[in-house]
Amino acid sequence: MPAAKRTSVVASVSVRPLAEPDLDRADEIFRVAFGTFLGAPEPESFFGTADYVRTRWAAAPHAAFAATVEGEVVGSNFAADWGSVGFFGPLTVRPDLWDRGIGRHLMEPVMTCFDTWENRHLGLFTFSHSPKHLELYRRYGFWPRFLTAVMKKQVAVTAAVPGRLLYGELTAAERPEALRLGRALTEAVYEGLSLEREITATRAQGLGDTVLLEGAGSGLDALAVCHCGAGTEAGEDVCFVKFGAVRPGPGAADRFDRLLNACEQLATEKGLGQLDAGVSLARQDAYRLMVERGFRTWLQGVTMHRPNEPGYSHPDAYVIDDWR
């Protein structure tokens, strides 16, 4: 593209909230952008029946943004609020407009979200082999920390897990207490970490369910927010653990094994054949246990953190997530 045309494109970019009529176009750009970057033969069908754009917009429309050129949507970005932790993505731009500064325009409103929410630890998942991605995010104070393995295994029928509850099966009167216990658990993993928005959005949109494991006392041993099947972040025939964590301390490895069993039980009940879960390689014991259970990596990226600190990605943490 001639220099004059490039300058014109950058000058005419504007960013506004992503609106419901924009979702089909934003979803198309999201698929084509990832598929093109990764060399898929049919980039427009990349990610299949999985849906990241509509689900994240529905969860937090105020934290979803569109970049436009001459009124046409050319990219989008999404921010997520997990209490003291915030992350963003997917950030995607129409491939013929790559390297025109549009990504920087889409960074500004999500950084404003983080300031408003007062998140202390920020992050993202990106391609570890892409210098331009790493450099873009480094400009905003993010630093590459850890490889993250997005793993999968074929579901095997497991025995019922004692003490397993599903958030979706609780009564309206029981749910506030379950959310309180969930906050206490995630707070023990990392100060201020809260998955309440993910838990309630998953139920409200019918995306799957949240597994809760009762502890010996009055608290929870573990929880896992799971998306199930087509039209969710999982995709057809997949149960995707978007976030999972166990109570830290002695016996955490056993609790993690029990949580994986409970997630596999949910997949079986939903008639799904594959279980997906991401884990930071900094959580080496959790990663090792997943490999021993038959999980294998199908996608690998790097998480970038601001500030340059591990957050809850350390050897003693039994946590599942991937910030995609």
N, C-alpha and C positions, 0 to 999 in steps of 0.2 A: 504494500500500500504506500503510495507517495507520502512524503512527509507532511505536505499540506493537508491531505485527507486525514492522516493520523491525528494531526492537531485539531482538525474540525471535529472528529469523533470524540476526543477527550473533552473538548470544550463543551460539547452538547450533552454530555452525560448528566443525568439527574438521578437522584435516589429518593424513593418514597416508600411508604408501607406497601407490602405485597397485599393485594386485594383478592378476594375469592375469584373474580373473573380472570385473574392472571394465572391461576394455578395450572391449567393445562399447558400453557406456554412455558411456565417456569419448570414444570416437570419434564417437558420435551428437551429444554436446554440442559437440564441436569443430567439426563441420560446420555445425550449426544456428547456433552463435554467429557464425562467420565469415559464413555466408550471410545471416543476419539483419542484421548490421552493414553489409554491403555491398549490401543490398537485393535479394538474389537471389530470383526468384519461387518457387523450391523450395529453401529453405535446407538442408533435410535431405540433399540430394544434392550440396551444394557440394563441390568438390574431386574429384568423380567417383570414379575408381578409384585416385586417389593415396591413400597411407596414411602419415600422420605419427605417429599415436598408437602403433600396434603396433610399428612399426619402431624408434621411439625408446625405447619401453619395453624391447624385446628387447635393444637395444644397451647399456642401463644401467638395469636395474630399480631399483637403489638410488638413482637420481637422478630418479625419476618419482614424482609426488605427486598425491594426490586430496584434494579438499575434499568433506566430507560434511555434510549436515544431516539429523538424525534417522536416521543410518545410510545415507542415500541419496547416491550420488555426484552432485555438482552442478558440478564443475569439476576441472581438472587442470593441471599444469605440469611441464616437463621441463628438466633442466639438462644441458649438454654440456661435457666437459672436453677442450680442445685444448691441453694442456700449459700454457703461460703464459697462454693465452687461454681464457676461459670465456664461454658465452652461454646463454640460456634461451629457452624457448618450444617450441611454442605454449602460452600461458597462456589458457585459455578457461573461461568460466562460463556456466551456463544463463541464457539471455536474461531470463527473468522474475525472476532474482535479481541482475541487474546493479545497480551502484551501491549495494551493500549491504556493501561492505568485504571481500568474499570474495577478490578479487584480492590484497589485502594479506596475507591469511592464506596464500595460495599463494606469495607472494614469500619468506616467511621461510625455508622449508626449502631453497630453491635458493641463497639467500645463504649459508646454512650450508655447503652443498656447496662453494661457491667458497672459503670460508674454509678448509675442510678440504683442498681441492686446492691451495691457495695460488696460484691464478691471479692474475696481475698486471693483466691487462687484460680487462675484462668488457664484454659488449655484448648487444644485442637488436635486433630488427627490429620496427617498429610502424608504425601509420598516421600519416603526417605531418600529416593534416588533422584529427586527433582530439585536442583539448586535454586531455580526461580521461585518455587513455592517456599522453600526455607528462608530465602532472602526477603520475600514479601512480608512474611510474618515476623521475622527478626526485627524489621523496622518498627514494629509495634510492641517490641519488648519481649516477644516469645522466643524461647530457646529450645532447640531440640534436646530431648532428654533420653527417651527410652523407645526401643522398638516395641511395637504392640502386635501380637499375633491374633488374628481373627480366625478361630478354629471351628471345626465341625466334626461331628461323629454321627454314625447311623444309630438311630434310637433302638434300644433293646428293651424288652418288657422287663420291668422291675417290680419288686414287691412294694406294696404300699408303705410309704414312709411314715412312721409314727410321729404324731404331733404336727402334721402338715395341715395348714389351713390355706384357703384361697380367699383373697380379699373380696373377690366378686361374689362369693357365697355368704359373706357376712351381712347381717341386717344393717339398715341405715343407722340404728342406734349403736351398733358395735364398731362401725368404721372409724369414728373419731379416736377411739382408744387404740385401734390398730395403727392408725397413723401416728399417734403419740409414741407408741412402742417402737415403730419404725424409725422415728426421729431419734429416739434414744439410742438405738442400735447404730445408725449411721454417724451420730455424734461421737460414739465411742471409736469409730473407725477414723474419723477426721473431724475436728472441731467445726461445728456449723454445717456439716454436710447434711442435706435433706433431699430425699427423693419423693416428697409428697406430691409435687406437681406431676412427675412421671406416673406415679401410682394412680392418681385421680384421672389424668388424661387417658391412660390406657383403658381404664374402665369406661369413661365417658364416651370414648370413640369405639368401644368394642374391639380393641386391638388384640386382646389376649387377657392375661390376668397376672396378679402378683402373688407369688408363693410366699407364705409365712411359715416359719418353723418355730413352734413354741419351745421355750427353754425350760429348764428344771424349776426355775423360780417363776416370777411374774412377768419376765421379759421375753424377748425373742432371741433365739439362737441365730437366725438368719432370715434374709428376705431376698427375693429375686423378682424383678419386673420383666415379664416375658411377653413378647409379641408372637402371635401365632397365625401363620398362613398368609395367603394372598391379600394384598391391600394394606399390609402392615410393613414395618421395616424388616420383617422376616422373609416374606415371599412364600410362594407356593410350596407346601409340604415341609416347611421349616418352622421350628420353634426357636426364636432368637432371644437370648438372655441379654437384654439391653443393659441391665445393671444387676449385680448380685453381690452380697457381702455377708460375712458371718461375724459374730461377736468375737473380737480379738482376745488373745490370752491363751492359757493352757487349754488344749483340746480343740483349737481352731481348725486344725487339719481334719479332724473327724467331723466337725460341723460342716466344713466345706464339702467333704465327700457326701454327707447326708443331703446338703443342698443340691448338689449335682444330681443325686438320685431323685430328689423331689421335682426338679425341672424336667428330668427325663420322664418321670411319671406323668407330669402335665402334658408333655408332648404325646405320650401314648394315649392318654384320655382324649386328646384332640385329634387323634388319628394322623399325626404328623411323623414323617420318617426320618427327619434330620434335626439335630440339635446344634445350634451355632452359639458361640460365646467368644468374646474377645478378652485378652488378658495382657497386661504389660509384662514384659520380660524382666522388669525390675522386681516383680512379685514372683520370685523364682520358685518358691515352694508351691504356690498355686499352679503355676505353669507346669511344673514337673508332675503334679498330681493329675492334671488334665491329660497330659501325654500318656501317663500310665493307664488312664481310663479309656484310651483309644481316640482322643481328640487329635486332629491333624490340622496344621495351618493351611489355609487356602488363600489368605490375603495378609500381607504384612505392611505396616506403615510405621511412622514415628509420631509420638506425641510431643508437642511443643508446649512448654509451660511458661507462665509469667506469674510471679517471678521465677527465676531459675532455681527452683526447689522441687523436691520429689513429690510433695503433697502426700497423697495416700498410696503412692507407688514405691513400696519398699519391701524387702524380703519377708517381713512378718505379716503383710497384708494379704488376706484371702478375699480379693475383690475381683469381680468381673465387670469390665466395661471396655469401650474402645473409642469413645468420643467422635465416631464418624458423623 
